[in-house]
């Protein structure tokens, strides 16, 4: 089963999706929301691709490696953006994104 083979990746994807969703929500509550616009956008992109890849793995998609490559790129971009901000939710998100990007690179 694909989900057993990719168990570590599934865990990283889920952690990243949760971190991005939390960061997204917290960024919407920041005082200078315009400053957070790119972070918010990338949080959504990243959470969506992580969730999609998790689903693709669970159904043994033939495109897992291609999706993992795209996911790695998006996670890296989100991590880089979040890392620019001092908010704890952004720093936590950046860490989860970088870990997920590395796990995706092992598959792609």
C-alpha positions as a printed NumPy array, in Angstrom:
array([[  0.   ,   0.   ,   0.   ],
       [  1.294,   3.432,  -0.953],
       [  0.184,   5.039,   2.291],
       [  2.419,   2.666,   4.268],
       [  5.41 ,   3.299,   2.01 ],
       [  4.963,   7.068,   2.385],
       [  3.969,   7.205,   6.068],
       [  6.703,   9.713,   7.028],
       [  5.787,  11.963,   4.108],
       [  2.086,  11.762,   4.983],
       [  2.879,  12.908,   8.52 ],
       [  5.   ,  15.824,   7.265],
       [  2.301,  16.809,   4.764],
       [ -0.353,  16.825,   7.451],
       [  1.821,  18.798,   9.887],
       [  2.627,  21.334,   7.183],
       [ -1.008,  21.686,   6.147],
       [ -2.011,  22.32 ,   9.752],
       [  0.82 ,  24.829,  10.294],
       [ -0.096,  26.69 ,   7.106],
       [ -3.778,  26.803,   8.025],
       [ -2.904,  28.126,  11.489],
       [ -0.503,  30.709,  10.018],
       [ -3.1  ,  31.767,   7.447],
       [ -5.694,  32.321,  10.152],
       [ -3.263,  34.137,  12.451],
       [ -1.965,  36.374,   9.626],
       [ -5.519,  37.517,   8.931],
       [ -5.623,  38.87 ,  12.484],
       [ -2.342,  40.828,  12.268],
       [ -2.495,  44.627,  12.419],
       [ -0.764,  45.21 ,   9.074],
       [ -2.563,  42.662,   6.931],
       [ -1.164,  44.173,   3.705],
       [  2.328,  43.284,   4.914],
       [  1.13 ,  39.695,   5.37 ],
       [ -0.627,  39.335,   1.995],
       [  2.041,  37.178,   0.323],
       [  2.361,  35.029,   3.429],
       [ -1.404,  34.476,   3.477],
       [ -1.462,  33.606,  -0.229],
       [  1.389,  31.12 ,   0.052],
       [ -0.089,  29.585,   3.209],
       [ -3.204,  28.739,   1.187],
       [ -1.229,  27.379,  -1.765],
       [  0.915,  25.25 ,   0.506],
       [ -1.929,  23.884,   2.635],
       [ -3.853,  22.972,  -0.508],
       [ -1.002,  21.121,  -2.241],
       [ -0.074,  19.289,   0.971],
       [ -3.662,  18.164,   1.436],
       [ -3.944,  17.148,  -2.199],
       [ -0.706,  15.15 ,  -2.147],
       [ -1.804,  13.409,   1.048],
       [ -5.013,  12.366,  -0.722],
       [ -3.14 ,  11.334,  -3.874],
       [ -0.891,   9.062,  -1.829],
       [ -3.872,   7.486,  -0.094],
       [ -5.386,   6.527,  -3.455],
       [ -2.024,   5.376,  -4.894],
       [ -1.935,   7.998,  -7.632],
       [  0.526,   7.339, -10.457],
       [  1.611,  10.999, -10.154],
       [  2.985,  10.935,  -6.603],
       [  6.544,  11.837,  -7.595],
       [  5.431,  14.695,  -9.857],
       [  3.082,  16.053,  -7.211],
       [  5.807,  15.714,  -4.571],
       [  8.165,  17.779,  -6.734],
       [  5.557,  20.546,  -7.048],
       [  4.778,  20.308,  -3.349],
       [  8.475,  20.654,  -2.461],
       [  8.708,  23.827,  -4.547],
       [  5.593,  25.358,  -2.989],
       [  6.609,  24.384,   0.559],
       [ 10.025,  25.952,   0.018],
       [  8.45 ,  29.184,  -1.259],
       [  6.008,  29.308,   1.652],
       [  8.786,  28.615,   4.15 ],
       [ 10.931,  31.357,   2.648],
       [  8.076,  33.863,   2.895],
       [  7.076,  32.884,   6.432],
       [ 10.707,  33.05 ,   7.508],
       [ 10.702,  36.784,   6.688],
       [  8.236,  37.472,   9.51 ],
       [  8.982,  37.45 ,  13.236],
       [  5.557,  36.194,  14.323],
       [  5.782,  32.835,  16.09 ],
       [  3.078,  31.365,  13.851],
       [  5.148,  32.301,  10.791],
       [  8.33 ,  30.835,  12.263],
       [  6.518,  27.609,  13.176],
       [  5.036,  27.45 ,   9.697],
       [  8.413,  28.011,   8.035],
       [  9.881,  25.113,  10.013],
       [  7.036,  22.78 ,   9.019],
       [  7.306,  23.894,   5.386],
       [ 11.037,  23.244,   5.214],
       [ 10.655,  19.811,   6.785],
       [  7.87 ,  18.942,   4.373],
       [  9.856,  20.2  ,   1.377],
       [ 12.744,  17.925,   2.347],
       [ 10.419,  14.932,   2.753],
       [  8.9  ,  15.658,  -0.671],
       [ 12.333,  15.855,  -2.283],
       [ 13.06 ,  12.321,  -1.045],
       [ 10.121,  11.096,  -3.15 ],
       [ 10.373,  13.279,  -6.263]])
